[in-house]
Structure formats: C-alpha cells, structure tokens
Amino acid sequence: MKKVVSVRLREEIVSKIDKYTEELGLESRTDFLRQALDYYVHKKKG
C-alpha cells in the first residue's frame, strides 16, 4: 500500500532537486525523492 506524504521545502532545495532529477534522467521530483529516501533509509539500516 502506498501513502501520500506532503512536504514543504525551501525554494533552493526544490531547485537542487530539479537539477538532480534532470541530471539523473528521472521523470519527476517524486522519483528523485523516492530514490533518495530509499537510499538514506537503507544506508541507515547498515
């Protein structure tokens, strides 16, 4: 089951997300954020 999470970010963070999204060839900010959060969570697990 998927859940929706809304978040407010500073404009400069959104600009960086847009830059990385394009550089990585991802389709959307959502794709970038999903991958970034998955990476962070798995890295923290050890």
Backbone as ProteinMPNN parsed JSONL, in Angstrom:
{"seq_chain_A": "MKKVVSVRLREEIVSKIDKYTEELGLESRTDFLRQALDYYVHKKKG", "coords_chain_A": {"N_chain_A": [[0.84, -1.178, 0.0], [0.573, 2.19, -0.849], [1.323, 5.415, 0.45], [0.562, 8.897, 0.639], [2.689, 11.626, 1.114], [2.936, 14.858, 2.055], [5.066, 17.659, 1.743], [6.722, 20.643, 2.676], [9.205, 22.593, 1.202], [12.179, 24.602, 1.14], [12.738, 26.986, -1.456], [15.296, 26.902, -2.663], [16.117, 24.302, -2.144], [14.269, 22.816, -3.597], [15.006, 23.65, -6.149], [17.536, 22.445, -6.346], [16.763, 19.766, -6.205], [15.309, 19.601, -8.582], [17.41, 20.012, -10.412], [19.083, 17.736, -9.926], [17.246, 15.739, -10.519], [16.891, 16.057, -13.27], [19.575, 15.67, -14.154], [19.98, 13.001, -13.475], [18.228, 11.781, -15.114], [15.645, 11.215, -14.374], [12.054, 10.986, -14.164], [10.494, 12.631, -12.55], [10.165, 14.812, -9.648], [9.162, 13.326, -7.583], [10.088, 10.736, -8.182], [12.848, 11.164, -7.811], [12.914, 11.901, -5.056], [11.842, 9.586, -3.886], [13.829, 7.671, -4.517], [16.038, 8.855, -3.226], [15.217, 8.832, -0.53], [14.852, 6.061, -0.128], [17.517, 5.231, -0.454], [18.738, 6.595, 1.721], [17.369, 5.491, 3.942], [18.038, 2.747, 3.715], [20.822, 2.898, 3.926], [21.106, 3.816, 6.519], [20.169, 1.616, 7.89], [22.266, -0.061, 7.83]], "CA_chain_A": [[0.0, 0.0, 0.0], [1.327, 3.439, -0.91], [0.765, 6.566, 1.165], [0.987, 10.204, 0.144], [3.287, 12.475, 2.135], [3.148, 16.218, 1.561], [6.156, 18.318, 2.462], [7.075, 21.987, 2.199], [10.651, 22.742, 1.152], [12.667, 25.907, 0.689], [12.864, 27.083, -2.912], [16.634, 26.482, -3.102], [16.174, 22.837, -2.085], [13.492, 22.337, -4.742], [15.839, 23.887, -7.327], [18.561, 21.39, -6.376], [16.063, 18.521, -6.539], [15.033, 19.665, -10.018], [18.696, 19.836, -11.1], [19.492, 16.336, -9.823], [16.252, 14.936, -11.227], [17.231, 16.129, -14.695], [20.894, 15.064, -14.357], [19.863, 11.544, -13.34], [17.302, 11.296, -16.123], [14.41, 10.758, -13.742], [10.871, 11.616, -14.745], [9.806, 13.571, -11.676], [10.699, 15.034, -8.301], [8.733, 12.182, -6.776], [11.046, 9.653, -8.417], [14.095, 11.523, -7.133], [12.747, 11.827, -3.606], [11.659, 8.182, -3.525], [15.142, 7.026, -4.563], [16.883, 9.44, -2.191], [14.763, 8.333, 0.769], [15.191, 4.635, -0.07], [18.962, 5.166, -0.229], [19.012, 7.043, 3.084], [16.839, 4.516, 4.902], [18.827, 1.52, 3.646], [22.158, 3.197, 4.421], [20.995, 3.91, 7.98], [19.961, 0.27, 8.43], [23.588, -0.632, 7.996]], "C_chain_A": [[0.889, 1.246, 0.0], [0.574, 4.528, -0.179], [1.307, 7.837, 0.535], [1.516, 11.009, 1.325], [3.538, 13.842, 1.503], [4.23, 16.878, 2.405], [6.41, 19.693, 1.843], [8.59, 22.115, 2.298], [11.011, 24.153, 0.706], [12.906, 25.86, -0.823], [14.23, 26.591, -3.402], [16.803, 24.958, -3.058], [15.422, 22.253, -3.282], [14.29, 22.534, -6.033], [16.924, 22.824, -7.456], [17.938, 20.049, -6.745], [15.772, 18.483, -8.034], [16.3, 19.417, -10.83], [19.106, 18.367, -11.095], [18.528, 15.414, -10.557], [16.576, 14.9, -12.715], [18.553, 15.421, -14.982], [20.826, 13.538, -14.331], [18.89, 10.931, -14.337], [16.015, 10.726, -15.54], [13.233, 11.545, -14.297], [10.238, 12.693, -13.866], [10.553, 13.768, -10.365], [10.353, 13.852, -7.401], [9.697, 11.016, -6.939], [12.365, 9.929, -7.712], [13.975, 11.345, -5.623], [12.57, 10.392, -3.128], [13.011, 7.473, -3.48], [16.064, 7.547, -3.459], [16.498, 8.918, -0.804], [15.052, 6.844, 0.936], [16.677, 4.457, 0.237], [19.29, 5.508, 1.225], [18.567, 6.005, 4.115], [17.678, 3.238, 4.892], [20.249, 1.732, 4.161], [22.147, 3.25, 5.949], [20.796, 2.541, 8.629], [21.29, -0.451, 8.617], [23.95, -1.578, 6.95]], "O_chain_A": [[1.846, 1.332, 0.769], [-0.657, 4.564, -0.184], [2.396, 7.837, -0.037], [0.893, 11.073, 2.385], [4.274, 13.953, 0.523], [4.299, 16.683, 3.618], [6.318, 19.865, 0.627], [9.189, 21.795, 3.325], [10.253, 24.81, -0.008], [13.236, 24.814, -1.38], [14.313, 25.936, -4.441], [17.555, 24.395, -3.853], [15.892, 21.301, -3.907], [14.255, 21.677, -6.916], [17.201, 22.353, -8.559], [18.521, 19.281, -7.511], [15.965, 17.453, -8.681], [16.269, 18.692, -11.824], [19.441, 17.813, -12.143], [18.947, 14.42, -11.15], [16.539, 13.841, -13.342], [18.65, 14.658, -15.943], [21.535, 12.867, -15.081], [18.742, 9.711, -14.4], [15.377, 9.862, -16.141], [13.402, 12.64, -14.835], [9.531, 13.568, -14.366], [11.449, 12.999, -10.018], [11.155, 13.436, -6.565], [10.081, 10.38, -5.958], [12.937, 9.036, -7.087], [14.826, 10.719, -4.991], [13.092, 10.021, -2.077], [13.308, 6.758, -2.522], [16.784, 6.771, -2.83], [17.372, 8.598, 0.002], [15.452, 6.408, 2.015], [17.053, 3.64, 1.077], [20.039, 4.783, 1.88], [19.307, 5.685, 5.045], [17.994, 2.702, 5.954], [20.82, 0.829, 4.773], [23.083, 2.778, 6.594], [21.2, 2.325, 9.771], [21.415, -1.34, 9.46], [25.047, -2.135, 6.973]]}, "name": "protein", "num_of_chains": 1, "seq": "MKKVVSVRLREEIVSKIDKYTEELGLESRTDFLRQALDYYVHKKKG"}
